[in-house]
Amino acid sequence: MFHQVKSIRAAFLACAVALIAPSIVSADQITLTFEEHGFAITGDCKSATNSSYVIVTDHGEVTVPKDMVTHDGADCVSPTAVIVAAG
């Protein structure tokens, strides 16, 4: 049952990403490739956490799990927080 749910989730994700992936890549964009499923998504990196990337495509914002993709392009880093010391 778990394998079937995982396959359905992967198929749904593949269809959703394929609909929003632009075909032209600019120098400031990143490409996240789903090697196992044979497709990629390209956009501007908004942020990254230990577990996911958030990229902005022509069709909106997409959150992608890091363990499902390989990363190509500029570094995708999270904005750093500013810490103000009281004193």
N, C-alpha and C positions, 0 to 999 in steps of 0.2 A: 504494500500500500504506500509506504514512504517513497519508494522509487517512482511510483506512478505520479504522486503529488509533485515530486521534484521535477519530473519530466514535463508535467503540465505547466509548472511555474517557469521553467526554462523556455518552453515554447512561447508562452505568453510574453515573457520579457523580450525574446528575440523578435517577435512581431511588433511590439511597441517601439523598440529601439530602431528597427528597420524603417519604420514610418517617419521617424524624426531625424535620422542621420543625414546631414547635408553631404553633398558630393564633392564640394570644393573645400580644400584645406588652406587656411592662411598661416603665416609664419607664427602668429601668437596663439594658435589653437593647439589643443592636445587631442590625441586619438586614443581611445580605450578600445582594445581589441578583445573580443570574446572568442578566443582560440577554439574552445570546445564546440562552439556553435557556428563558427564561420562568418562572423560579421563584426563590424566596428561602429563606434559612435564617435563623433567629432564635435568639439565645442570649446568654449573658453572656460577655464577652470575657475570656479567660484571659491571652492574650499576643498580641504581634504582632512579626513580624520584617520585614526588608526585602522578603521574598517571600511571606509567608503570615500569616493570622490563625488563632488557635486559640480556638474558642468552645466553651462548655459548654452543651449543650441538655438537655432533660428526658431524653433517651435516651443521653447520653454526650458525650464530647469529640470535636470534629471540627476537622481542620486544612484550611483552604481557601486555595488560591493567590490572592494579591492581584490578579494580572493577569486573573483570571476574573470578578471581582465588583466591584460598587460598594458603598460602605459608607454606612450611614445609622444614626444614633444617637449615643450617647456616644463620645468618643474611645477608641480601642482602642490602648493603649500597653503596651509591655513593662515589666515591673518593672525598676527601675534597680538595678544592682549597687552594693554598698557596697565602697568601696576604702579600706583602712586603710593609712596611710603608716607605714612603720617609721622610727623615729628617735629 
